[in-house]
Amino acid sequence: MNMSSTVELGIVEALADVVGRAAVSTGDEIHDDYTRDEALTAQPRLPLAVVRPANTAEVARIVALAGAAGVALTARGSGTGLSGACIPTDGGIVVSFERMNEIIELDLDNHVAVVQPGVTLEQLDQATGAHGLVYPVFPGESSASLGGNVATNAGGMRAVKYGVTRHQVLGLEAVLGTGEVIRTGGKFVKATTGYDLTQLIVGSEGTLALVTEAIVKLYPRPAHAATVLAPFAALADVTAAVPKIVASGIGPLLVEYIDFITMDAIARGHGVELGVEPAVKEQALAYLVVVLEDRHDERLEEDTAELAELLGTLSALDVYVLPSAAGAKLIEAREKAFWTAKAAGADDILDMVVPRASIPQYMAAVADLAQQYGSLVVGCGHAGDGNVHLSVFQKDATVRHDLIRDVFAAGMQLGGAISGEHGIGTEKKAYVAELEDPVKLALMRRIKAAFDPCGILNPGTIFDPEETS
């Protein structure tokens, strides 16, 4: 969007009239953090301004102002995303929700929290923990904001038990691209009153509306947990074991697979001592990590013993019930696997999701493609829900694109989807354009036009603006 300096100055002054000059940054005042997120392939972009509203009314005025001027808006939480969805457009405006960080209500009777978008997972976890409750979505970064989680439909390792963000969001307050404010849902778990606008907005990556408040579910927080580690000689044995574990009735909190390369990297990088015997370690090509939780220690012990016995019948090379400190450290290291991959020089991170029973077939296809393209592809994933996280090492951008396209295509042929939790953002939209059903994409564009008729909300995310009809 080309605007004269006079027009740009007028927009900045109008923003300052809405939120106060101290809550608007321009030029050299804009910190580098506002120009990027954690996507490995994305290039930082400097916006015209960063504006930090304090309430919904200010957000609505900002959106109306931008719509009238035809200026792009990009919502930003903590900037921990991995798809480029909060990277601004050149000459656009970043709407940062860092000042809207209040837990408005902890409703202990209805087991819900009402939060502003700038509330972080760590902040909410501390508040709910004081009441023996928990918000169960942990995508691996506690500094992530609830607004960002809603925008990307964040998941994480606990999805096998609790589901992802969309399963936890009961209602929203949001500002449409017109500047209008809507409320969807409420403090109830079911409704059949027309279209489910809440679920349309969840996962829309800031392209349909700016979320200013969310009502989310809370659960009782179990007091006891146990971490079980099982090495396997083949990934196929790991994934064959998962349905049996899920069907056992034990109800695991998380079920993760980690290939031996990634396990070695995260264990060394985070100083995790697993106690795996050398002879077992030499045979292990993949590991299964299962965490159980319960309100009562004796019940947890019974479930842990049952799980260990079950794993022993499912081709596990051995079974280790980790000491609590080691178990917590391993889970923390697994949550930081992205940073381990980044430090190792990974060129891209994928989060393909396939039906969990198809993981062995999918990973075999990935191995064949990696060999075909002369690349290294390693990873780990949420085996309980089929979400496969792959670190791609291939410096040649053209070769890498073709490899990733074929990796995505292989998963989609098995009934999978390009992203299980990170979102499409700007960095995966080319693959969506190549591989997704054009009828679905056309419908998404029409939905966006209804929510955002001026096309100002995060243009260039999920699909390109010029493709919008």
C-alpha positions as CSV (number, residue, x, y, z in Angstrom):
1,M,0.0,0.0,0.0
2,N,1.7,3.2,-1.2
3,M,0.8,6.3,0.8
4,S,2.4,9.7,1.0
5,S,4.3,10.8,4.1
6,T,1.4,13.2,4.9
7,V,-1.1,10.4,4.8
8,E,1.1,8.2,6.9
9,L,1.5,11.0,9.5
10,G,-2.2,11.5,9.5
11,I,-2.8,7.8,10.3
12,V,-0.2,7.9,13.1
13,E,-1.8,10.9,14.6
14,A,-5.2,9.4,14.4
15,L,-3.9,6.2,16.2
16,A,-2.4,8.4,18.9
17,D,-5.8,10.1,19.3
18,V,-7.3,6.7,20.0
19,V,-4.8,5.2,22.4
20,G,-2.5,8.0,23.4
21,R,0.9,8.8,21.9
22,A,2.8,6.6,24.4
23,A,0.9,3.5,23.0
24,V,2.0,4.1,19.4
25,S,5.5,3.3,18.1
26,T,6.9,4.3,14.7
27,G,10.2,4.2,12.9
28,D,13.2,3.6,15.2
29,E,10.8,3.3,18.1
30,I,9.6,-0.1,16.8
31,H,11.4,-2.9,18.5
32,D,12.7,-5.7,16.2
33,D,10.4,-8.2,18.0
34,Y,7.4,-6.6,16.3
35,T,8.8,-7.3,12.8
36,R,8.9,-11.1,13.0
37,D,7.8,-14.3,14.7
38,E,9.6,-17.6,15.2
39,A,9.1,-18.9,11.6
40,L,12.4,-20.1,10.3
41,T,11.8,-19.1,6.7
42,A,10.0,-15.7,7.1
43,Q,11.6,-12.3,6.6
44,P,11.1,-9.5,9.1
45,R,9.0,-6.5,7.9
46,L,8.8,-3.1,9.4
47,P,5.3,-1.8,9.9
48,L,4.2,1.8,9.6
49,A,3.2,1.7,13.3
50,V,2.7,-0.5,16.3
51,V,-0.4,0.4,18.3
52,R,-1.2,-1.0,21.8
53,P,-4.9,-0.7,22.6
54,A,-6.1,-1.0,26.2
55,N,-9.7,-2.1,25.6
56,T,-12.2,-3.4,23.0
57,A,-13.5,0.1,22.2
58,E,-10.1,1.2,21.2
59,V,-9.6,-1.8,19.0
60,A,-12.9,-1.1,17.3
61,R,-11.8,2.5,16.6
62,I,-8.4,1.3,15.2
63,V,-10.1,-1.2,12.9
64,A,-12.6,1.4,11.6
65,L,-9.7,3.9,11.1
66,A,-7.7,1.4,9.1
67,G,-10.7,0.3,7.1
68,A,-11.4,3.9,6.0
69,A,-7.7,4.4,5.1
70,G,-7.3,1.0,3.5
71,V,-4.4,0.1,5.7
72,A,-3.6,-3.5,6.7
73,L,-3.8,-4.6,10.3
74,T,-1.9,-7.5,11.8
75,A,-2.8,-8.7,15.3
76,R,0.1,-9.7,17.6
77,G,0.2,-11.6,20.9
78,S,3.6,-12.8,22.2
79,G,5.0,-13.5,18.7
80,T,5.8,-17.1,19.4
81,G,4.1,-18.4,16.3
82,L,5.9,-20.6,13.7
83,S,4.1,-19.7,10.5
84,G,4.7,-16.0,10.0
85,A,1.0,-15.1,10.8
86,C,1.9,-12.1,13.0
87,I,4.5,-10.6,10.7
88,P,3.2,-7.2,9.5
89,T,2.8,-6.1,5.9
90,D,5.0,-3.3,4.7
91,G,3.3,0.0,5.6
92,G,0.7,-1.8,7.7
93,I,-0.2,-1.5,11.4
94,V,0.6,-4.0,14.1
95,V,-2.1,-4.2,16.8
96,S,-0.3,-5.5,19.8
97,F,-2.4,-6.8,22.7
98,E,0.3,-6.6,25.4
99,R,-1.8,-4.1,27.4
100,M,-4.9,-6.2,27.2
101,N,-3.6,-8.8,29.5
102,E,-6.2,-9.1,32.3
103,I,-7.9,-12.2,33.5
104,I,-11.3,-10.7,33.8
105,E,-12.9,-13.6,35.7
106,L,-12.2,-17.0,37.1
107,D,-15.7,-18.5,37.3
108,L,-15.2,-21.4,39.7
109,D,-18.8,-22.5,39.6
110,N,-18.9,-22.8,35.8
111,H,-15.2,-23.9,35.5
112,V,-14.4,-21.1,33.0
113,A,-12.0,-18.2,32.7
114,V,-12.7,-15.0,30.9
115,V,-9.5,-13.5,29.6
116,Q,-8.2,-10.8,27.4
117,P,-6.0,-11.8,24.4
118,G,-2.7,-10.6,25.9
119,V,-3.0,-13.0,28.9
120,T,-0.1,-15.6,28.7
121,L,-0.4,-19.3,29.3
122,E,2.0,-18.9,32.3
123,Q,-0.2,-16.1,33.8
124,L,-3.4,-18.2,33.4
125,D,-1.7,-21.3,34.8
126,Q,-0.6,-19.5,37.9
127,A,-4.0,-18.1,38.5
128,T,-5.9,-21.3,37.9
129,G,-3.3,-23.4,39.9
130,A,-4.2,-21.4,43.0
131,H,-7.7,-22.8,42.8
132,G,-6.7,-26.4,41.9
133,L,-7.8,-25.9,38.3
134,V,-5.9,-25.9,34.9
135,Y,-6.3,-24.6,31.4
136,P,-5.0,-27.7,29.6
137,V,-3.6,-26.3,26.3
138,F,0.2,-26.2,26.5
139,P,1.7,-25.8,23.0
140,G,5.2,-25.8,24.3
141,E,5.8,-22.1,25.1
142,S,4.3,-20.7,28.3
143,S,4.9,-17.1,27.2
144,A,2.4,-17.6,24.3
145,S,-0.7,-15.5,24.6
146,L,-4.3,-16.7,24.7
147,G,-5.1,-14.5,21.7
148,G,-2.4,-16.1,19.7
149,N,-3.5,-19.6,20.7
150,V,-7.1,-18.8,19.6
151,A,-5.8,-17.3,16.3
152,T,-3.8,-20.4,15.5
153,N,-5.9,-23.1,17.2
154,A,-2.9,-24.1,19.2
155,G,-2.5,-27.7,20.3
156,G,0.4,-29.3,22.0
157,M,1.2,-32.6,23.7
158,R,-1.9,-32.7,25.9
159,A,-4.2,-32.8,22.9
160,V,-4.6,-36.6,23.1
161,K,-6.5,-36.1,26.4
162,Y,-8.0,-32.6,26.2
163,G,-8.0,-31.7,22.5
164,V,-6.8,-28.4,21.0
165,T,-7.7,-24.8,21.6
166,R,-11.0,-24.9,19.7
167,H,-12.2,-27.6,22.1
168,Q,-11.6,-25.2,25.0
169,V,-13.1,-22.0,23.7
170,L,-16.7,-21.5,24.6
171,G,-17.2,-17.9,23.5
172,L,-15.4,-14.8,22.1
173,E,-15.7,-11.1,21.9
174,A,-14.2,-9.9,18.6
175,V,-13.9,-6.9,16.3
176,L,-14.8,-7.5,12.6
177,G,-13.0,-5.9,9.7
178,T,-15.8,-3.3,9.7
179,G,-15.0,-2.2,13.2
180,E,-18.2,-3.8,14.5
181,V,-18.0,-5.8,17.8
182,I,-19.6,-9.2,18.2
183,R,-20.0,-11.7,21.0
184,T,-20.2,-15.4,20.3
185,G,-21.0,-18.3,22.5
186,G,-21.0,-18.0,26.3
187,K,-20.4,-19.9,29.5
188,F,-22.1,-23.0,28.2
189,V,-20.9,-26.1,26.4
190,K,-23.6,-26.5,23.7
191,A,-25.7,-24.4,21.5
192,T,-27.5,-24.8,18.2
193,T,-28.5,-21.2,17.5
194,G,-27.4,-20.6,14.0
195,Y,-23.8,-20.8,12.6
196,D,-21.0,-21.4,15.1
197,L,-19.1,-18.1,14.7
198,T,-16.8,-18.9,17.6
199,Q,-15.3,-21.8,15.7
200,L,-15.0,-19.9,12.5
201,I,-12.8,-17.3,14.2
202,V,-10.7,-19.9,16.1
203,G,-7.8,-20.8,13.9
204,S,-8.5,-18.0,11.4
205,E,-5.1,-16.5,12.1
206,G,-6.3,-12.9,12.5
207,T,-7.9,-12.8,9.0
208,L,-11.5,-12.7,10.1
209,A,-11.6,-10.7,13.3
210,L,-9.5,-9.4,16.1
211,V,-10.3,-11.3,19.3
212,T,-10.6,-9.0,22.4
213,E,-11.9,-11.5,24.9
214,A,-12.2,-15.3,25.2
215,I,-14.2,-17.6,27.5
216,V,-12.2,-20.8,28.0
217,K,-12.8,-24.1,29.9
218,L,-11.0,-25.0,33.1
219,Y,-10.5,-28.5,34.5
220,P,-9.6,-30.0,37.9
221,R,-5.8,-30.1,38.2
222,P,-4.5,-33.6,39.1
223,A,-1.9,-33.6,41.8
224,H,0.2,-36.5,40.7
225,A,1.9,-37.5,37.4
226,A,4.3,-40.2,36.1
227,T,6.4,-40.3,33.0
228,V,7.1,-43.6,31.3
229,L,9.7,-44.0,28.6
230,A,9.8,-46.9,26.2
231,P,12.5,-47.4,23.6
232,F,11.5,-49.3,20.4
233,A,13.6,-50.9,17.6
234,A,11.3,-49.3,14.9
235,L,8.9,-46.4,14.6
236,A,6.3,-48.8,13.3
237,D,6.3,-50.6,16.6
238,V,5.8,-47.2,18.4
239,T,2.8,-46.2,16.3
240,A,1.3,-49.7,16.5
241,A,1.4,-49.5,20.3
242,V,-0.4,-46.1,20.5
243,P,-3.9,-47.3,19.6
244,K,-3.5,-50.1,22.2
245,I,-2.5,-47.6,24.9
246,V,-5.4,-45.2,24.0
247,A,-7.9,-48.1,24.0
248,S,-6.7,-49.4,27.4
249,G,-8.7,-46.9,29.3
250,I,-5.6,-45.6,31.2
251,G,-6.3,-42.2,29.8
252,P,-2.8,-40.8,29.2
253,L,-2.1,-37.0,29.4
254,L,0.3,-37.2,26.5
255,V,1.6,-39.8,24.1
256,E,4.7,-38.7,22.2
257,Y,7.1,-40.3,19.8
258,I,10.7,-39.1,19.4
259,D,13.1,-40.5,16.9
260,F,16.6,-41.4,18.1
261,I,18.3,-38.5,16.5
262,T,16.0,-36.0,18.1
263,M,16.0,-37.8,21.4
264,D,19.8,-37.6,21.5
265,A,19.8,-33.9,20.6
266,I,17.3,-32.9,23.2
267,A,18.8,-35.1,25.9
268,R,22.3,-33.7,25.3
269,G,21.1,-30.1,24.8
270,H,19.1,-30.0,28.0
271,G,21.2,-32.3,30.2
272,V,18.4,-35.0,30.6
273,E,19.6,-38.2,32.1
274,L,17.2,-41.0,31.0
275,G,19.0,-44.0,32.4
276,V,18.6,-46.0,29.2
277,E,21.1,-48.9,29.2
278,P,23.8,-48.7,26.4
279,A,22.7,-52.0,24.9
280,V,19.1,-50.8,24.6
281,K,20.1,-47.4,23.4
282,E,22.1,-49.0,20.5
283,Q,19.0,-50.8,19.3
284,A,16.5,-48.0,19.8
285,L,15.4,-46.1,16.7
286,A,12.4,-44.5,18.3
287,Y,11.1,-43.7,21.8
288,L,7.6,-43.5,23.2
289,V,7.0,-41.1,26.0
290,V,3.7,-41.4,28.0
291,V,2.6,-39.2,30.9
292,L,-0.2,-40.3,33.2
293,E,-1.9,-38.2,35.8
294,D,-4.3,-38.7,38.6
295,R,-5.8,-37.1,41.7
296,H,-4.6,-40.0,43.8
297,D,-1.1,-41.4,44.0
298,E,-2.1,-45.0,44.6
299,R,-4.3,-45.0,41.5
300,L,-1.5,-43.4,39.5
301,E,0.8,-46.2,40.6
302,E,-1.7,-48.8,39.5
303,D,-2.1,-47.2,36.1
304,T,1.7,-46.8,35.7
305,A,2.2,-50.5,36.5
306,E,-0.6,-51.5,34.0
307,L,1.0,-49.3,31.3
308,A,4.5,-50.7,31.9
309,E,3.1,-54.3,31.6
310,L,1.2,-53.4,28.4
311,L,4.3,-51.8,26.8
312,G,6.1,-55.0,27.6
313,T,3.7,-56.9,25.3
314,L,3.9,-54.3,22.5
315,S,7.6,-54.8,21.4
316,A,9.1,-52.2,23.7
317,L,12.8,-53.0,24.2
318,D,12.5,-51.9,27.8
319,V,10.3,-49.7,30.0
320,Y,11.5,-46.9,32.3
321,V,9.4,-45.1,34.9
322,L,11.4,-41.9,35.2
323,P,12.0,-40.1,38.5
324,S,9.8,-37.1,38.7
325,A,12.6,-34.6,38.2
326,A,14.0,-36.5,35.1
327,G,10.5,-36.9,33.7
328,A,9.7,-33.2,34.1
329,K,13.0,-32.3,32.4
330,L,12.4,-34.7,29.5
331,I,8.9,-33.1,28.9
332,E,10.4,-29.6,29.1
333,A,13.1,-30.6,26.6
334,R,10.5,-32.1,24.3
335,E,8.5,-28.9,24.5
336,K,11.7,-27.0,23.4
337,A,12.4,-29.3,20.5
338,F,11.9,-26.4,18.1
339,W,14.8,-24.5,19.6
340,T,16.9,-27.7,19.5
341,A,16.2,-28.0,15.8
342,K,16.8,-24.3,15.2
343,A,20.2,-24.5,17.0
344,A,21.1,-27.5,14.8
345,G,20.5,-25.5,11.7
346,A,17.1,-26.7,10.5
347,D,15.8,-24.9,7.5
348,D,12.1,-25.4,8.1
349,I,9.7,-27.0,10.6
350,L,6.6,-28.9,9.5
351,D,3.6,-30.0,11.6
352,M,1.7,-32.3,9.3
353,V,-1.2,-34.3,10.9
354,V,-2.4,-37.7,9.6
355,P,-4.7,-40.3,11.1
356,R,-2.6,-41.8,13.9
357,A,-2.8,-45.3,12.5
358,S,-1.2,-44.0,9.3
359,I,1.9,-42.6,10.9
360,P,4.1,-45.6,10.0
361,Q,3.1,-45.4,6.4
362,Y,3.6,-41.7,6.3
363,M,7.0,-41.7,8.0
364,A,8.1,-44.4,5.5
365,A,7.0,-42.1,2.7
366,V,8.9,-39.1,4.3
367,A,12.1,-41.2,4.6
368,D,11.8,-42.1,0.9
369,L,11.3,-38.5,-0.1
370,A,14.2,-37.3,2.1
371,Q,16.5,-39.8,0.3
372,Q,15.1,-38.8,-3.1
373,Y,15.8,-35.1,-2.5
374,G,19.1,-35.7,-0.7
375,S,17.9,-34.1,2.5
376,L,17.7,-34.9,6.2
377,V,14.2,-35.0,7.8
378,V,14.0,-35.9,11.4
379,G,11.5,-35.3,14.2
380,C,9.1,-36.2,16.9
381,G,5.4,-35.8,17.3
382,H,2.1,-36.2,19.2
383,A,1.6,-39.9,18.4
384,G,-1.7,-39.9,20.2
385,D,-3.3,-37.6,17.7
386,G,-1.2,-38.1,14.6
387,N,0.5,-34.7,14.7
388,V,4.0,-35.2,13.2
389,H,6.7,-32.5,13.7
390,L,9.5,-32.7,11.2
391,S,12.7,-30.7,11.0
392,V,13.9,-30.3,7.4
393,F,17.5,-29.8,6.7
394,Q,17.9,-28.7,3.0
395,K,19.7,-25.4,2.2
396,D,18.6,-25.2,-1.4
397,A,15.3,-23.3,-1.3
398,T,13.9,-24.8,-4.6
399,V,14.8,-28.3,-3.6
400,R,13.3,-27.7,-0.1
401,H,10.1,-26.4,-1.6
402,D,9.6,-29.4,-3.8
403,L,10.5,-31.8,-0.9
404,I,8.1,-30.1,1.5
405,R,5.3,-30.1,-1.2
406,D,5.7,-33.8,-1.7
407,V,5.9,-34.4,2.1
408,F,2.6,-32.6,2.5
409,A,1.0,-34.4,-0.5
410,A,2.0,-37.8,0.9
411,G,0.2,-36.9,4.2
412,M,-2.9,-35.6,2.4
413,Q,-3.2,-38.8,0.4
414,L,-3.5,-40.6,3.7
415,G,-6.3,-38.2,4.8
416,G,-4.1,-35.7,6.6
417,A,-3.8,-31.9,6.7
418,I,-0.9,-29.5,6.1
419,S,-0.9,-28.1,9.6
420,G,-2.0,-29.7,12.8
421,E,-1.5,-26.7,15.1
422,H,1.1,-24.1,13.9
423,G,-1.2,-22.7,11.2
424,I,-0.6,-21.7,7.6
425,G,0.4,-18.1,8.0
426,T,2.5,-16.7,5.2
427,E,5.0,-19.4,5.1
428,K,2.8,-22.4,4.1
429,K,0.3,-20.7,1.9
430,A,2.1,-21.6,-1.3
431,Y,1.6,-25.3,-0.4
432,V,-2.1,-24.7,0.4
433,A,-2.5,-23.0,-3.0
434,E,-0.9,-26.0,-4.7
435,L,-2.5,-28.8,-2.8
436,E,-5.8,-27.8,-1.3
437,D,-9.2,-28.2,-2.8
438,P,-9.9,-24.9,-4.8
439,V,-13.6,-25.1,-3.9
440,K,-12.7,-25.0,-0.2
441,L,-10.3,-22.1,-0.8
442,A,-12.9,-20.1,-2.7
443,L,-15.3,-20.6,0.1
444,M,-12.8,-19.4,2.6
445,R,-12.2,-16.3,0.6
446,R,-16.0,-15.6,0.5
447,I,-16.1,-16.1,4.3
448,K,-13.2,-13.6,4.7
449,A,-15.0,-11.1,2.5
450,A,-18.1,-11.3,4.8
451,F,-16.1,-10.7,8.0
452,D,-13.6,-8.3,6.5
453,P,-15.1,-6.6,3.4
454,C,-12.2,-4.1,3.0
455,G,-9.6,-6.9,3.2
456,I,-7.5,-5.2,5.9
457,L,-7.1,-8.0,8.4
458,N,-3.8,-9.8,8.0
459,P,-3.8,-9.8,4.2
460,G,-1.4,-12.4,2.7
461,T,-2.1,-14.9,5.4
462,I,-3.5,-18.3,4.5
463,F,-4.0,-17.0,0.9
464,D,-2.9,-14.0,-1.1
465,P,-5.2,-10.9,-1.3
466,E,-5.1,-10.7,-5.1
467,E,-6.7,-14.2,-5.1
468,T,-9.7,-13.0,-3.1
469,S,-12.9,-12.7,-5.2
